[in-house]
């Protein structure tokens, strides 16, 4: 299928913006894209005209536009699993006071598609739409563990094991052992591997084909939840996941 160059360039411009780079000047976009300023200016103005980019009148810098939020919300609303899981996540958080997440696999990363903040464990690093590395998170490990072996092999050949804390799992061999443990016990743990002081557990959500379509997790502050309390939270989390899976047509 032929690629339309102007469309591809416009999408690549949008990809330049993230949490670390919320705004850019035309010259900065031009340098990063390796394109002439006049070409970039035309593309940016087209995106701005459709609401996908905005310009700060004071600094002249460009940022992502509100139209992306609109489209993102439409996408989230169309995701049945998010609608199905919403009530269960809210009930779990209300019952436990802990923060819960709903995460799906997208390429070599997980994506938060829902989050319910708990009063007892405010978690700052996560938000809906944010991506999470697979090897540092309970949800990432969980989603990887239930993938076909050839998929896991392909992942390990190209994956970059970035260290976020001193507890982060580094290397394919160690990660493979972790995935085996996840499959053995049916849940995964992130023991301060993504952020010091935060410990998470994740369990699978199955679809009507019996495949893992998402992971739900509970995020806790280590200072407030000990091992026994975490075990009880995992039991309740499995119950919530089973309810969601049943609504998706899964029959154990």
C-alpha positions as protocol buffer text, in pm:
chain_id: "A"
residue {
  index: 1
  type: UNK
  ca { x: 0 y: 0 z: 0 }
}
residue {
  index: 2
  type: UNK
  ca { x: 150 y: 338 z: -101 }
}
residue {
  index: 3
  type: UNK
  ca { x: 233 y: 586 z: 176 }
}
residue {
  index: 4
  type: UNK
  ca { x: 116 y: 944 z: 128 }
}
residue {
  index: 5
  type: UNK
  ca { x: 421 y: 1148 z: 223 }
}
residue {
  index: 6
  type: UNK
  ca { x: 241 y: 1462 z: 343 }
}
residue {
  index: 7
  type: UNK
  ca { x: 13 y: 1261 z: 571 }
}
residue {
  index: 8
  type: UNK
  ca { x: 306 y: 1065 z: 711 }
}
residue {
  index: 9
  type: UNK
  ca { x: 501 y: 1384 z: 780 }
}
residue {
  index: 10
  type: UNK
  ca { x: 204 y: 1543 z: 955 }
}
residue {
  index: 11
  type: UNK
  ca { x: 167 y: 1240 z: 1180 }
}
residue {
  index: 12
  type: UNK
  ca { x: 540 y: 1237 z: 1254 }
}
residue {
  index: 13
  type: UNK
  ca { x: 515 y: 1601 z: 1361 }
}
residue {
  index: 14
  type: UNK
  ca { x: 241 y: 1512 z: 1609 }
}
residue {
  index: 15
  type: UNK
  ca { x: 461 y: 1230 z: 1741 }
}
residue {
  index: 16
  type: UNK
  ca { x: 733 y: 1481 z: 1833 }
}
residue {
  index: 17
  type: UNK
  ca { x: 522 y: 1608 z: 2123 }
}
residue {
  index: 18
  type: UNK
  ca { x: 505 y: 1428 z: 2456 }
}
residue {
  index: 19
  type: UNK
  ca { x: 525 y: 1500 z: 2828 }
}
residue {
  index: 20
  type: UNK
  ca { x: 890 y: 1598 z: 2803 }
}
residue {
  index: 21
  type: UNK
  ca { x: 836 y: 1808 z: 2491 }
}
residue {
  index: 22
  type: UNK
  ca { x: 498 y: 1981 z: 2519 }
}
residue {
  index: 23
  type: UNK
  ca { x: 591 y: 2274 z: 2293 }
}
residue {
  index: 24
  type: UNK
  ca { x: 823 y: 2333 z: 1995 }
}
residue {
  index: 25
  type: UNK
  ca { x: 910 y: 2617 z: 1761 }
}
residue {
  index: 26
  type: UNK
  ca { x: 892 y: 2577 z: 1385 }
}
residue {
  index: 27
  type: UNK
  ca { x: 1272 y: 2579 z: 1368 }
}
residue {
  index: 28
  type: UNK
  ca { x: 1290 y: 2300 z: 1626 }
}
residue {
  index: 29
  type: UNK
  ca { x: 1034 y: 2091 z: 1440 }
}
residue {
  index: 30
  type: UNK
  ca { x: 1223 y: 2152 z: 1117 }
}
residue {
  index: 31
  type: UNK
  ca { x: 1552 y: 2037 z: 1271 }
}
residue {
  index: 32
  type: UNK
  ca { x: 1401 y: 1724 z: 1423 }
}
residue {
  index: 33
  type: UNK
  ca { x: 1218 y: 1631 z: 1105 }
}
residue {
  index: 34
  type: UNK
  ca { x: 1506 y: 1716 z: 873 }
}
residue {
  index: 35
  type: UNK
  ca { x: 1272 y: 1924 z: 659 }
}
residue {
  index: 36
  type: UNK
  ca { x: 1285 y: 2281 z: 527 }
}
residue {
  index: 37
  type: UNK
  ca { x: 1107 y: 2537 z: 746 }
}
residue {
  index: 38
  type: UNK
  ca { x: 863 y: 2630 z: 470 }
}
residue {
  index: 39
  type: UNK
  ca { x: 751 y: 2268 z: 436 }
}
residue {
  index: 40
  type: UNK
  ca { x: 710 y: 2232 z: 812 }
}
residue {
  index: 41
  type: UNK
  ca { x: 524 y: 2562 z: 832 }
}
residue {
  index: 42
  type: UNK
  ca { x: 269 y: 2445 z: 574 }
}
residue {
  index: 43
  type: UNK
  ca { x: 214 y: 2115 z: 752 }
}
residue {
  index: 44
  type: UNK
  ca { x: 182 y: 2277 z: 1095 }
}
residue {
  index: 45
  type: UNK
  ca { x: -59 y: 2542 z: 971 }
}
residue {
  index: 46
  type: UNK
  ca { x: -274 y: 2270 z: 816 }
}
residue {
  index: 47
  type: UNK
  ca { x: -281 y: 2079 z: 1146 }
}
residue {
  index: 48
  type: UNK
  ca { x: -354 y: 2402 z: 1332 }
}
residue {
  index: 49
  type: UNK
  ca { x: -642 y: 2481 z: 1097 }
}
residue {
  index: 50
  type: UNK
  ca { x: -804 y: 2148 z: 1180 }
}
residue {
  index: 51
  type: UNK
  ca { x: -752 y: 2188 z: 1554 }
}
residue {
  index: 52
  type: UNK
  ca { x: -481 y: 1925 z: 1592 }
}
residue {
  index: 53
  type: UNK
  ca { x: -220 y: 2186 z: 1688 }
}
residue {
  index: 54
  type: UNK
  ca { x: -227 y: 2521 z: 1865 }
}
residue {
  index: 55
  type: UNK
  ca { x: 16 y: 2813 z: 1880 }
}
residue {
  index: 56
  type: UNK
  ca { x: 105 y: 3011 z: 2189 }
}
residue {
  index: 57
  type: UNK
  ca { x: 60 y: 3374 z: 2086 }
}
residue {
  index: 58
  type: UNK
  ca { x: 324 y: 3494 z: 2333 }
}
residue {
  index: 59
  type: UNK
  ca { x: 608 y: 3248 z: 2260 }
}
residue {
  index: 60
  type: UNK
  ca { x: 518 y: 3147 z: 1905 }
}
residue {
  index: 61
  type: UNK
  ca { x: 564 y: 2783 z: 2003 }
}
residue {
  index: 62
  type: UNK
  ca { x: 328 y: 2509 z: 1891 }
}
residue {
  index: 63
  type: UNK
  ca { x: 160 y: 2240 z: 2097 }
}
residue {
  index: 64
  type: UNK
  ca { x: -96 y: 1965 z: 2046 }
}
residue {
  index: 65
  type: UNK
  ca { x: -452 y: 2084 z: 1994 }
}
residue {
  index: 66
  type: UNK
  ca { x: -780 y: 2005 z: 2164 }
}
residue {
  index: 67
  type: UNK
  ca { x: -910 y: 1808 z: 1866 }
}
residue {
  index: 68
  type: UNK
  ca { x: -679 y: 1524 z: 1972 }
}
residue {
  index: 69
  type: UNK
  ca { x: -855 y: 1507 z: 2310 }
}
residue {
  index: 70
  type: UNK
  ca { x: -1188 y: 1486 z: 2133 }
}
residue {
  index: 71
  type: UNK
  ca { x: -1071 y: 1204 z: 1909 }
}
residue {
  index: 72
  type: UNK
  ca { x: -904 y: 1027 z: 2199 }
}
residue {
  index: 73
  type: UNK
  ca { x: -1224 y: 1035 z: 2401 }
}
residue {
  index: 74
  type: UNK
  ca { x: -1418 y: 895 z: 2107 }
}
residue {
  index: 75
  type: UNK
  ca { x: -1169 y: 610 z: 2082 }
}
residue {
  index: 76
  type: UNK
  ca { x: -1186 y: 534 z: 2454 }
}
residue {
  index: 77
  type: UNK
  ca { x: -1565 y: 536 z: 2447 }
}
residue {
  index: 78
  type: UNK
  ca { x: -1562 y: 285 z: 2163 }
}
residue {
  index: 79
  type: UNK
  ca { x: -1348 y: 43 z: 2361 }
}
residue {
  index: 80
  type: UNK
  ca { x: -1603 y: -197 z: 2511 }
}
residue {
  index: 81
  type: UNK
  ca { x: -1359 y: -335 z: 2766 }
}
residue {
  index: 82
  type: UNK
  ca { x: -1320 y: 6 z: 2926 }
}
residue {
  index: 83
  type: UNK
  ca { x: -1697 y: 45 z: 2961 }
}
residue {
  index: 84
  type: UNK
  ca { x: -1737 y: -307 z: 3092 }
}
residue {
  index: 85
  type: UNK
  ca { x: -1456 y: -273 z: 3346 }
}
residue {
  index: 86
  type: UNK
  ca { x: -1540 y: 76 z: 3475 }
}
residue {
  index: 87
  type: UNK
  ca { x: -1788 y: -24 z: 3747 }
}
residue {
  index: 88
  type: UNK
  ca { x: -1567 y: -307 z: 3876 }
}
residue {
  index: 89
  type: UNK
  ca { x: -1264 y: -78 z: 3902 }
}
residue {
  index: 90
  type: UNK
  ca { x: -1465 y: 188 z: 4084 }
}
residue {
  index: 91
  type: UNK
  ca { x: -1612 y: -66 z: 4328 }
}
residue {
  index: 92
  type: UNK
  ca { x: -1271 y: -218 z: 4398 }
}
residue {
  index: 93
  type: UNK
  ca { x: -1114 y: 121 z: 4463 }
}
residue {
  index: 94
  type: UNK
  ca { x: -1404 y: 229 z: 4682 }
}
residue {
  index: 95
  type: UNK
  ca { x: -1375 y: -93 z: 4883 }
}
residue {
  index: 96
  type: UNK
  ca { x: -996 y: -93 z: 4924 }
}
residue {
  index: 97
  type: UNK
  ca { x: -895 y: 272 z: 4894 }
}
residue {
  index: 98
  type: UNK
  ca { x: -621 y: 168 z: 4651 }
}
residue {
  index: 99
  type: UNK
  ca { x: -560 y: 294 z: 4297 }
}
residue {
  index: 100
  type: UNK
  ca { x: -662 y: 65 z: 4011 }
}
residue {
  index: 101
  type: UNK
  ca { x: -564 y: 61 z: 3644 }
}
residue {
  index: 102
  type: UNK
  ca { x: -688 y: -99 z: 3325 }
}
residue {
  index: 103
  type: UNK
  ca { x: -409 y: -156 z: 3073 }
}
residue {
  index: 104
  type: UNK
  ca { x: -386 y: -304 z: 2724 }
}
residue {
  index: 105
  type: UNK
  ca { x: -87 y: -413 z: 2517 }
}
residue {
  index: 106
  type: UNK
  ca { x: 14 y: -191 z: 2224 }
}
residue {
  index: 107
  type: UNK
  ca { x: 330 y: -297 z: 2045 }
}
residue {
  index: 108
  type: UNK
  ca { x: 618 y: -319 z: 2292 }
}
residue {
  index: 109
  type: UNK
  ca { x: 442 y: -114 z: 2560 }
}
residue {
  index: 110
  type: UNK
  ca { x: 135 y: -112 z: 2779 }
}
residue {
  index: 111
  type: UNK
  ca { x: -120 y: 170 z: 2759 }
}
residue {
  index: 112
  type: UNK
  ca { x: -334 y: 290 z: 3048 }
}
residue {
  index: 113
  type: UNK
  ca { x: -692 y: 309 z: 2919 }
}
residue {
  index: 114
  type: UNK
  ca { x: -854 y: 372 z: 3256 }
}
residue {
  index: 115
  type: UNK
  ca { x: -755 y: 467 z: 3609 }
}
residue {
  index: 116
  type: UNK
  ca { x: -944 y: 508 z: 3935 }
}
residue {
  index: 117
  type: UNK
  ca { x: -747 y: 698 z: 4200 }
}
residue {
  index: 118
  type: UNK
  ca { x: -759 y: 562 z: 4554 }
}
residue {
  index: 119
  type: UNK
  ca { x: -752 y: 779 z: 4864 }
}
residue {
  index: 120
  type: UNK
  ca { x: -494 y: 556 z: 5033 }
}
residue {
  index: 121
  type: UNK
  ca { x: -254 y: 534 z: 4738 }
}
residue {
  index: 122
  type: UNK
  ca { x: -236 y: 840 z: 4512 }
}
residue {
  index: 123
  type: UNK
  ca { x: -19 y: 730 z: 4218 }
}
residue {
  index: 124
  type: UNK
  ca { x: 136 y: 1017 z: 4022 }
}
residue {
  index: 125
  type: UNK
  ca { x: 318 y: 845 z: 3737 }
}
residue {
  index: 126
  type: UNK
  ca { x: 11 y: 692 z: 3571 }
}
residue {
  index: 127
  type: UNK
  ca { x: -267 y: 854 z: 3370 }
}
residue {
  index: 128
  type: UNK
  ca { x: -508 y: 750 z: 3098 }
}
residue {
  index: 129
  type: UNK
  ca { x: -327 y: 738 z: 2764 }
}
residue {
  index: 130
  type: UNK
  ca { x: 20 y: 711 z: 2911 }
}
residue {
  index: 131
  type: UNK
  ca { x: 245 y: 425 z: 2803 }
}
residue {
  index: 132
  type: UNK
  ca { x: 431 y: 202 z: 3045 }
}
residue {
  index: 133
  type: UNK
  ca { x: 735 y: -19 z: 2990 }
}
residue {
  index: 134
  type: UNK
  ca { x: 665 y: -391 z: 3000 }
}
residue {
  index: 135
  type: UNK
  ca { x: 957 y: -505 z: 3217 }
}
residue {
  index: 136
  type: UNK
  ca { x: 910 y: -251 z: 3498 }
}
residue {
  index: 137
  type: UNK
  ca { x: 536 y: -281 z: 3557 }
}
residue {
  index: 138
  type: UNK
  ca { x: 306 y: -550 z: 3691 }
}
residue {
  index: 139
  type: UNK
  ca { x: 63 y: -494 z: 3405 }
}
residue {
  index: 140
  type: UNK
  ca { x: 341 y: -514 z: 3148 }
}
residue {
  index: 141
  type: UNK
  ca { x: 472 y: -842 z: 3285 }
}
residue {
  index: 142
  type: UNK
  ca { x: 120 y: -984 z: 3302 }
}
residue {
  index: 143
  type: UNK
  ca { x: 36 y: -892 z: 2943 }
}
residue {
  index: 144
  type: UNK
  ca { x: 368 y: -1034 z: 2818 }
}
residue {
  index: 145
  type: UNK
  ca { x: 336 y: -1360 z: 3010 }
}
residue {
  index: 146
  type: UNK
  ca { x: 20 y: -1462 z: 2829 }
}
residue {
  index: 147
  type: UNK
  ca { x: 146 y: -1393 z: 2478 }
}
residue {
  index: 148
  type: UNK
  ca { x: 249 y: -1672 z: 2236 }
}
residue {
  index: 149
  type: UNK
  ca { x: 608 y: -1795 z: 2270 }
}
residue {
  index: 150
  type: UNK
  ca { x: 712 y: -1664 z: 1928 }
}
residue {
  index: 151
  type: UNK
  ca { x: 585 y: -1318 z: 2022 }
}
residue {
  index: 152
  type: UNK
  ca { x: 788 y: -1324 z: 2344 }
}
residue {
  index: 153
  type: UNK
  ca { x: 1098 y: -1436 z: 2156 }
}
residue {
  index: 154
  type: UNK
  ca { x: 1061 y: -1151 z: 1908 }
}
residue {
  index: 155
  type: UNK
  ca { x: 1013 y: -902 z: 2191 }
}
residue {
  index: 156
  type: UNK
  ca { x: 1323 y: -1015 z: 2378 }
}
residue {
  index: 157
  type: UNK
  ca { x: 1538 y: -985 z: 2065 }
}
residue {
  index: 158
  type: UNK
  ca { x: 1462 y: -614 z: 2028 }
}
residue {
  index: 159
  type: UNK
  ca { x: 1367 y: -500 z: 2378 }
}
residue {
  index: 160
  type: UNK
  ca { x: 1565 y: -235 z: 2566 }
}
residue {
  index: 161
  type: UNK
  ca { x: 1571 y: -310 z: 2939 }
}
residue {
  index: 162
  type: UNK
  ca { x: 1591 y: 42 z: 3082 }
}
residue {
  index: 163
  type: UNK
  ca { x: 1665 y: 62 z: 3454 }
}
residue {
  index: 164
  type: UNK
  ca { x: 1426 y: 286 z: 3648 }
}
residue {
  index: 165
  type: UNK
  ca { x: 1515 y: 178 z: 4003 }
}
residue {
  index: 166
  type: UNK
  ca { x: 1771 y: -51 z: 4161 }
}
residue {
  index: 167
  type: UNK
  ca { x: 1501 y: -321 z: 4166 }
}
residue {
  index: 168
  type: UNK
  ca { x: 1422 y: -307 z: 3794 }
}
residue {
  index: 169
  type: UNK
  ca { x: 1459 y: -640 z: 3614 }
}
residue {
  index: 170
  type: UNK
  ca { x: 1742 y: -618 z: 3362 }
}
residue {
  index: 171
  type: UNK
  ca { x: 1812 y: -867 z: 3083 }
}
residue {
  index: 172
  type: UNK
  ca { x: 1616 y: -1119 z: 2879 }
}
residue {
  index: 173
  type: UNK
  ca { x: 1701 y: -1421 z: 3096 }
}
residue {
  index: 174
  type: UNK
  ca { x: 1580 y: -1256 z: 3417 }
}
residue {
  index: 175
  type: UNK
  ca { x: 1268 y: -1127 z: 3245 }
}
residue {
  index: 176
  type: UNK
  ca { x: 1187 y: -1471 z: 3105 }
}
residue {
  index: 177
  type: UNK
  ca { x: 1212 y: -1622 z: 3455 }
}
residue {
  index: 178
  type: UNK
  ca { x: 976 y: -1352 z: 3578 }
}
residue {
  index: 179
  type: UNK
  ca { x: 721 y: -1435 z: 3306 }
}
residue {
  index: 180
  type: UNK
  ca { x: 734 y: -1803 z: 3402 }
}
residue {
  index: 181
  type: UNK
  ca { x: 660 y: -1705 z: 3762 }
}
residue {
  index: 182
  type: UNK
  ca { x: 367 y: -1490 z: 3650 }
}
residue {
  index: 183
  type: UNK
  ca { x: 213 y: -1780 z: 3457 }
}
residue {
  index: 184
  type: UNK
  ca { x: 270 y: -2016 z: 3751 }
}
residue {
  index: 185
  type: UNK
  ca { x: 89 y: -1803 z: 4009 }
}
residue {
  index: 186
  type: UNK
  ca { x: -158 y: -1625 z: 3779 }
}
residue {
  index: 187
  type: UNK
  ca { x: -66 y: -1272 z: 3878 }
}
residue {
  index: 188
  type: UNK
  ca { x: 232 y: -1039 z: 3856 }
}
residue {
  index: 189
  type: UNK
  ca { x: 410 y: -809 z: 4099 }
}
residue {
  index: 190
  type: UNK
  ca { x: 601 y: -486 z: 4050 }
}
residue {
  index: 191
  type: UNK
  ca { x: 803 y: -453 z: 4370 }
}
residue {
  index: 192
  type: UNK
  ca { x: 926 y: -92 z: 4344 }
}
residue {
  index: 193
  type: UNK
  ca { x: 1066 y: -171 z: 3998 }
}
residue {
  index: 194
  type: UNK
  ca { x: 892 y: 123 z: 3832 }
}
residue {
  index: 195
  type: UNK
  ca { x: 894 y: 372 z: 4119 }
}
residue {
  index: 196
  type: UNK
  ca { x: 1047 y: 349 z: 4466 }
}
residue {
  index: 197
  type: UNK
  ca { x: 781 y: 325 z: 4734 }
}
residue {
  index: 198
  type: UNK
  ca { x: 512 y: 191 z: 4500 }
}
residue {
  index: 199
  type: UNK
  ca { x: 423 y: -178 z: 4478 }
}
residue {
  index: 200
  type: UNK
  ca { x: 168 y: -308 z: 4228 }
}
residue {
  index: 201
  type: UNK
  ca { x: -4 y: -634 z: 4142 }
}
residue {
  index: 202
  type: UNK
  ca { x: -185 y: -722 z: 3820 }
}
residue {
  index: 203
  type: UNK
  ca { x: -422 y: -999 z: 3709 }
}
residue {
  index: 204
  type: UNK
  ca { x: -554 y: -1095 z: 3365 }
}
residue {
  index: 205
  type: UNK
  ca { x: -886 y: -1012 z: 3201 }
}
residue {
  index: 206
  type: UNK
  ca { x: -996 y: -1277 z: 2950 }
}
residue {
  index: 207
  type: UNK
  ca { x: -1218 y: -1228 z: 2645 }
}
residue {
  index: 208
  type: UNK
  ca { x: -1476 y: -1469 z: 2500 }
}
residue {
  index: 209
  type: UNK
  ca { x: -1198 y: -1655 z: 2315 }
}
residue {
  index: 210
  type: UNK
  ca { x: -1015 y: -1721 z: 2641 }
}
residue {
  index: 211
  type: UNK
  ca { x: -735 y: -1482 z: 2547 }
}
residue {
  index: 212
  type: UNK
  ca { x: -595 y: -1211 z: 2774 }
}
residue {
  index: 213
  type: UNK
  ca { x: -734 y: -884 z: 2641 }
}
residue {
  index: 214
  type: UNK
  ca { x: -620 y: -657 z: 2926 }
}
residue {
  index: 215
  type: UNK
  ca { x: -471 y: -643 z: 3271 }
}
residue {
  index: 216
  type: UNK
  ca { x: -613 y: -476 z: 3578 }
}
residue {
  index: 217
  type: UNK
  ca { x: -383 y: -375 z: 3858 }
}
residue {
  index: 218
  type: UNK
  ca { x: -382 y: -241 z: 4210 }
}
residue {
  index: 219
  type: UNK
  ca { x: -113 y: 12 z: 4301 }
}
residue {
  index: 220
  type: UNK
  ca { x: -19 y: 53 z: 4666 }
}
residue {
  index: 221
  type: UNK
  ca { x: 223 y: 248 z: 4877 }
}
residue {
  index: 222
  type: UNK
  ca { x: 469 y: 7 z: 5037 }
}
residue {
  index: 223
  type: UNK
  ca { x: 467 y: 209 z: 5356 }
}
residue {
  index: 224
  type: UNK
  ca { x: 95 y: 142 z: 5401 }
}
residue {
  index: 225
  type: UNK
  ca { x: 40 y: -211 z: 5264 }
}
residue {
  index: 226
  type: UNK
  ca { x: 236 y: -513 z: 5393 }
}
residue {
  index: 227
  type: UNK
  ca { x: 271 y: -854 z: 5226 }
}
residue {
  index: 228
  type: UNK
  ca { x: -39 y: -1006 z: 5387 }
}
residue {
  index: 229
  type: UNK
  ca { x: -251 y: -707 z: 5296 }
}
residue {
  index: 230
  type: UNK
  ca { x: -125 y: -722 z: 4938 }
}
residue {
  index: 231
  type: UNK
  ca { x: -220 y: -1090 z: 4917 }
}
residue {
  index: 232
  type: UNK
  ca { x: -577 y: -1005 z: 5023 }
}
residue {
  index: 233
  type: UNK
  ca { x: -589 y: -725 z: 4768 }
}
residue {
  index: 234
  type: UNK
  ca { x: -482 y: -969 z: 4495 }
}
residue {
  index: 235
  type: UNK
  ca { x: -760 y: -1211 z: 4591 }
}
residue {
  index: 236
  type: UNK
  ca { x: -1017 y: -932 z: 4559 }
}
residue {
  index: 237
  type: UNK
  ca { x: -855 y: -811 z: 4237 }
}
residue {
  index: 238
  type: UNK
  ca { x: -891 y: -1159 z: 4087 }
}
residue {
  index: 239
  type: UNK
  ca { x: -1258 y: -1155 z: 4179 }
}
residue {
  index: 240
  type: UNK
  ca { x: -1302 y: -821 z: 4005 }
}
residue {
  index: 241
  type: UNK
  ca { x: -1117 y: -947 z: 3697 }
}
residue {
  index: 242
  type: UNK
  ca { x: -1331 y: -1262 z: 3685 }
}
residue {
  index: 243
  type: UNK
  ca { x: -1643 y: -1046 z: 3684 }
}
residue {
  index: 244
  type: UNK
  ca { x: -1510 y: -834 z: 3398 }
}
residue {
  index: 245
  type: UNK
  ca { x: -1407 y: -1143 z: 3203 }
}
residue {
  index: 246
  type: UNK
  ca { x: -1751 y: -1293 z: 3247 }
}
residue {
  index: 247
  type: UNK
  ca { x: -1912 y: -979 z: 3110 }
}
residue {
  index: 248
  type: UNK
  ca { x: -1681 y: -1009 z: 2807 }
}
residue {
  index: 249
  type: UNK
  ca { x: -1813 y: -1358 z: 2743 }
}
residue {
  index: 250
  type: UNK
  ca { x: -1537 y: -1562 z: 2903 }
}
residue {
  index: 251
  type: UNK
  ca { x: -1637 y: -1895 z: 3055 }
}
residue {
  index: 252
  type: UNK
  ca { x: -1380 y: -2049 z: 3288 }
}
